Each structure stands twice: as C-alpha cells, then as structure tokens.
Amino acid sequence: MSQPDSKTIPLVIVEEHHEAFYVWNYAVRKGWLQSSGYTLLHVDAHADILLPRLRRPLSSIGDLADLAEFTYRELDISDFIWPAMYQGLFDRYLWLKYRHRFSAGGWRSIAIQSKNVTSTEFRLTELNGLAVANSPDARIVEYAPITTRDVIKTDQPIVLDLDLDYFCSNDYPDLPQRELEITKETFDEFTNNRYHFLRISPADKISACERNNRYYLVYNDYYPDDSGRGDQRAQVSERVEDFGRCLERCKIEPSLIVICRSFHSGYTPGRLCDDIQREVITSLEGLYSVAQTSIDEILAGGETLAGDGVADLGVPA
C-alpha cells in the first residue's frame, strides 16, 4: 500500500461531534498525532464545552473497541472537548464562530481538574494569572473566542475541528427522526403526570400522541417560523469562502481535520447538509492535499483514505 507524503492531511468525516473524541484518540494511537502539544481550532456555532459526568474515568479506556464504547456511552455532542484537554492532547482551545457576543471576552487561562477521587467529575478554575491549580491532575488550557477577522497565531500544531453548522445552523435542532413508539402504560403515565421528567425537560418540547391504537412520544415538537431565513445557500457560500480566506491568510496547516455533519442532532439543516459538506471539502482541497475517510470506515477497520491515491492511514504526525 502506498504511503501519503508528510504534507497530506488526514480528513475524517463524523456524523455527530462527540465522535471527534474517538478520532483524536485514534489518531494518537495510529501515530498521526503526538499525545500532547496541540491547539484545537474549533469552528462551530456552539462551544461544545460542557463538563461531562462520566461513569468511569478516562484512564480506564482500553483498546479501540473500548474507546468506541467510551465515546458513545459516556460522551455527548456538547461535552467531548474537555475530556481531550484533560488527557493533555490540547493546550489551547480557539473557538471560531462567525459572530461572538461581547460577553465572550478574550484570552483566558483555565484549569480543568477532577473533583472526586474517581476522576469522573470535573471542575474548572479561571486562573487570571494569580490562582494556582490545587490538584495534581490539573491541566491548564488557554482559551479564546475568535472570528475570521482575527489573526490566528500559535506556536503549536493545529487540529482543525469543523462543524457544518458553523456555515448554517438551526436555532433549534430540527430532528430528522422525532418519534419513539411507547407502550400505552407509558403514554398514560406521560399524559396524566404533569411533573413527568420528560414533560419538564428543559427546552425539549416533548409531547405524546396516539395513532391507530399505537402510542408515540414526539421529541422536539416545535416547528419554528422559517420565513426569516432568507437565502441560506448564499450564506453558506459566503461563509465557506470567508473561512477559506482566513485559513489561507493565517497560513494554517492543520495536522488533522475532523468535519462534523450534525445532521442527526438537527443542528445543520438537513436539506443543506450534503451541499455544505461538498462546498467545505472543495474549499479545503483547494488549500491542502487531504486524504479523506469517515468514522464508519474507521470503526469498521477499513483504514482507507480517499484522495491522492492514498491506500491506508499511515499518515505521519
């Protein structure tokens, strides 16, 4: 099998964003990345930096099958970044969003450390140049919200983590599958209990319905007014071009690229998802020599990258 040259960048497409954690750890194990010393350039409409509550510690992760089990059982699409920083892979986290609120602030130095003896829950401490992390397992991370108008500089290699919803995002997730069939007993319990835990679940808008003597929970039972969306395809093209110019102007050459579709979670508009993906990849291919694969191919053990005649994943770090 042919090997890519050192300038070929592996590009992995994932369906949902917590799968990036699997890809980053997989990349370390395969030698595409070192185990530490990177800046994460997170391009996304959302920060994705909630703290996870784990059932077992990160140190318990075993082989690749166990890594997949951990990723899909312990993490979700909002809490996968801090675990990678706690592992030591990233020292800096740059959140690139098209527009930030003023309250987002500037550079901050933050410590993440365990808050229990099992290292399954965590706390953050903003250091402000004064406080000292008070735990031996503390990891110090530099954080900054940025836009394409900023100059992106770092003396570390960059891992590019890109969510398609950066280019066009639903304010509320538009789930492609909303219904879950349930028993009549569950239907009655939900209907009659005004304090049912799903009824009071924040922002989920869950309801129940009956059709032909079958019963369903309906998730995200909310249909926003689309009249103000305007020409979203034009917005996508504009943002893709703007992002590409930013990468070129800042001379960013990532060591690894992960592209998240966010289709199943509903944050990328379903009717645009494939088109956005094509535009983004075309733009990246205009800047870099990339070798493309998907999370499904990696999980299946195929280890095949498309592009430039590359036949395997032996990409140098």
C-alpha positions in Angstrom: 0.0 0.0 0.0 1.2 3.5 -0.8 2.0 5.9 1.9 1.0 9.6 1.8 3.7 12.2 1.9 4.2 14.3 5.0 2.1 17.1 3.6 -1.0 15.0 3.2 -3.6 15.8 5.9 -6.0 13.2 7.1 -9.6 14.4 6.9 -12.2 12.4 8.8 -15.9 13.0 8.5 -18.0 12.2 11.5 -21.8 12.3 11.9 -22.0 13.8 15.4 -19.5 15.8 17.2 -18.6 13.5 20.2 -17.1 11.2 17.6 -14.3 13.7 17.3 -13.0 12.4 20.7 -12.7 8.9 19.2 -10.9 10.3 16.1 -8.4 12.3 18.1 -7.5 9.3 20.3 -7.5 7.0 17.3 -5.1 9.5 15.6 -2.7 9.4 18.5 -2.7 5.6 18.6 -2.1 5.4 14.8 0.8 7.9 15.0 -0.9 10.7 13.1 -0.7 12.9 16.2 1.6 13.0 19.2 -0.1 12.6 22.5 0.1 16.3 23.5 1.1 19.8 22.4 -1.7 20.8 20.1 -4.0 23.8 19.6 -7.6 22.9 18.9 -9.2 25.2 16.3 -12.9 24.5 16.9 -15.1 26.0 14.1 -18.7 25.8 15.3 -21.9 27.7 16.0 -21.6 26.1 19.5 -18.7 26.0 22.0 -19.3 22.3 23.0 -17.6 22.8 26.3 -20.0 21.4 28.9 -18.3 19.3 31.6 -19.1 15.6 31.3 -20.2 13.4 34.2 -18.6 10.1 33.5 -19.5 6.6 34.7 -15.8 5.6 34.5 -12.6 7.6 34.3 -10.7 8.4 31.1 -7.8 6.4 32.4 -9.9 3.2 32.1 -10.1 3.4 28.3 -8.6 0.2 26.8 -8.3 -0.9 23.2 -10.0 0.7 20.2 -13.3 -1.2 20.8 -13.3 0.1 24.4 -12.5 3.6 23.1 -15.6 3.4 20.9 -17.7 2.1 23.8 -16.5 5.0 26.0 -17.2 7.6 23.3 -20.7 6.5 22.6 -21.7 5.6 26.1 -20.0 8.4 28.2 -19.9 11.5 25.9 -22.4 13.6 24.0 -22.2 16.3 21.4 -21.7 19.1 24.0 -19.1 17.6 26.4 -16.4 15.9 24.4 -13.7 18.7 24.3 -12.8 19.0 27.9 -12.0 15.3 28.2 -9.5 15.6 25.4 -7.9 18.6 27.1 -7.8 16.7 30.5 -6.0 14.0 28.6 -3.4 16.5 27.7 -3.9 16.5 23.9 -4.7 20.2 23.6 -3.1 23.1 25.5 -5.1 25.8 23.7 -8.7 26.0 22.6 -9.7 28.5 19.9 -13.4 28.7 19.3 -14.0 30.3 15.9 -17.6 31.5 15.5 -19.0 33.7 12.8 -20.0 36.2 15.4 -19.4 36.2 19.2 -21.4 38.0 21.8 -19.4 40.8 23.5 -19.6 38.8 26.7 -17.5 36.1 25.2 -14.4 38.1 26.3 -10.9 37.4 25.3 -8.0 35.1 26.2 -8.4 33.1 29.4 -6.3 30.6 31.3 -8.4 27.8 32.7 -7.6 24.8 34.8 -9.6 21.6 34.5 -9.2 19.1 37.3 -11.1 16.2 38.9 -13.5 17.0 41.7 -13.8 13.4 43.0 -11.5 10.5 43.8 -12.6 8.5 40.8 -11.9 11.3 38.3 -15.4 11.0 36.8 -16.5 14.6 37.6 -14.5 17.8 36.9 -14.3 21.4 37.9 -13.0 24.5 36.0 -11.0 27.3 37.6 -10.2 30.5 35.8 -6.7 31.4 36.8 -6.4 35.0 35.8 -2.6 34.8 36.2 -3.0 34.6 40.0 -4.5 31.4 41.3 -2.7 28.1 41.1 -4.5 24.9 40.3 -4.9 23.0 43.5 -5.0 19.4 42.2 -2.1 17.3 41.0 -4.1 16.2 37.9 -4.9 19.8 36.9 -4.4 20.6 33.2 -4.0 24.3 32.2 -5.7 25.4 29.0 -5.6 28.7 27.2 -9.0 29.6 25.7 -10.1 32.3 23.3 -13.2 33.0 21.3 -12.2 34.3 17.8 -13.7 35.1 14.4 -12.3 35.0 10.9 -11.4 38.7 11.3 -8.8 37.8 13.9 -5.2 36.8 13.3 -4.8 33.2 14.3 -1.3 32.6 15.7 0.0 29.7 17.7 3.4 28.1 18.1 1.8 24.7 18.3 0.5 22.4 15.5 -3.3 22.8 15.0 -6.0 20.2 14.9 -9.0 21.6 12.9 -12.4 20.6 14.2 -15.1 21.9 12.0 -18.9 21.6 12.4 -21.0 22.2 9.3 -23.5 24.2 11.4 -20.9 27.0 11.5 -22.0 27.7 8.0 -25.7 27.4 8.6 -27.3 26.5 11.9 -30.8 25.8 13.1 -31.6 27.8 16.2 -33.5 24.7 17.5 -32.4 21.2 16.4 -34.5 20.0 13.5 -34.5 16.3 14.2 -34.8 14.0 11.2 -36.5 11.4 13.4 -38.8 12.8 16.1 -41.0 9.9 17.2 -40.4 7.0 19.6 -43.1 4.3 19.9 -44.0 3.5 23.5 -46.5 1.4 25.5 -50.0 2.5 26.4 -48.9 2.5 30.1 -46.0 4.9 29.3 -48.4 7.0 27.3 -50.8 7.2 30.1 -48.1 8.0 32.7 -46.7 10.8 30.5 -50.2 12.2 29.8 -51.5 12.1 33.3 -48.4 13.1 35.2 -47.9 16.9 34.9 -44.5 16.5 36.5 -43.3 13.7 34.3 -39.5 14.1 33.9 -39.8 14.3 30.1 -42.6 16.9 30.3 -40.4 19.2 32.4 -37.2 18.5 30.5 -35.7 21.9 29.6 -36.3 23.1 26.0 -37.1 19.6 24.6 -40.8 20.2 23.8 -41.9 16.6 24.2 -45.4 15.5 23.6 -47.3 12.3 23.3 -49.8 11.2 20.6 -51.9 8.2 19.6 -52.5 6.9 16.1 -54.3 3.7 15.2 -54.1 2.3 18.7 -50.3 2.9 18.8 -48.6 5.4 21.1 -45.7 7.7 20.5 -43.5 10.2 22.2 -42.8 13.2 19.9 -39.5 14.9 20.5 -38.7 18.5 19.7 -42.4 19.1 19.0 -41.7 22.6 17.9 -41.7 24.0 14.4 -40.1 27.5 14.2 -41.1 30.1 11.6 -38.7 29.7 8.6 -39.9 32.9 6.9 -36.9 34.9 8.2 -34.2 32.5 7.0 -33.7 34.2 3.6 -31.2 32.7 1.1 -29.3 30.2 3.3 -27.4 28.8 0.3 -25.9 32.2 -0.4 -24.9 32.5 3.3 -23.2 29.1 3.2 -21.1 30.0 0.1 -20.2 33.3 1.7 -19.1 31.8 4.9 -17.2 28.9 3.2 -15.3 31.5 1.1 -14.6 33.7 4.2 -13.3 30.7 6.2 -11.1 29.6 3.4 -9.6 33.0 3.1 -9.0 33.0 6.9 -7.1 29.7 6.7 -5.0 31.0 3.8 -4.3 34.4 5.3 -3.3 32.9 8.7 -1.2 30.2 7.0 -2.9 27.5 8.9 -1.8 23.9 8.0 -3.6 21.5 10.3 -2.2 18.2 11.4 -5.6 16.6 11.3 -9.1 17.8 10.1 -12.3 16.5 11.5 -15.6 17.6 9.8 -18.8 17.0 11.8 -22.1 16.9 9.8 -24.5 17.4 12.8 -27.3 16.0 10.7 -28.8 13.5 13.2 -28.8 16.1 16.0 -30.6 18.5 13.7 -28.3 21.5 14.1 -27.2 21.5 10.4 -30.3 22.0 8.2 -30.9 18.6 6.7 -31.8 19.8 3.2 -28.4 21.6 3.0 -26.1 19.2 4.9 -24.7 17.4 1.8 -24.3 20.6 -0.1 -22.5 22.3 2.7 -20.2 19.3 3.1 -19.3 19.3 -0.6 -18.5 23.1 -0.6 -16.4 22.8 2.5 -14.4 19.9 1.3 -13.9 21.5 -2.1 -12.6 24.6 -0.3 -10.2 22.6 1.8 -8.9 20.6 -1.2 -8.1 24.0 -2.8 -5.8 24.7 0.2 -4.4 21.3 1.2 -3.6 17.8 0.0 -6.2 15.9 2.0 -6.9 12.2 2.4 -10.5 11.6 3.3 -12.2 8.9 5.3 -15.2 8.6 7.6 -16.0 7.5 11.1 -17.8 4.4 9.7 -14.8 3.3 7.8 -12.5 3.8 10.8 -14.8 1.9 13.1 -15.1 -0.9 10.6 -11.4 -1.2 10.5 -11.1 -0.4 6.8 -8.5 2.3 7.4 -8.9 3.6 3.9 -8.4 7.3 2.9 -9.8 8.6 -0.4 -7.8 11.1 -2.4 -4.3 11.3 -3.9 -4.1 7.6 -4.4 -3.7 7.0 -0.6 -4.4 3.5 0.3 -4.0 3.5 4.1 -3.9 5.7 7.1 -0.1 5.7 7.7 0.0 9.5 8.0 3.0 10.9 9.7 2.3 13.2 12.7 
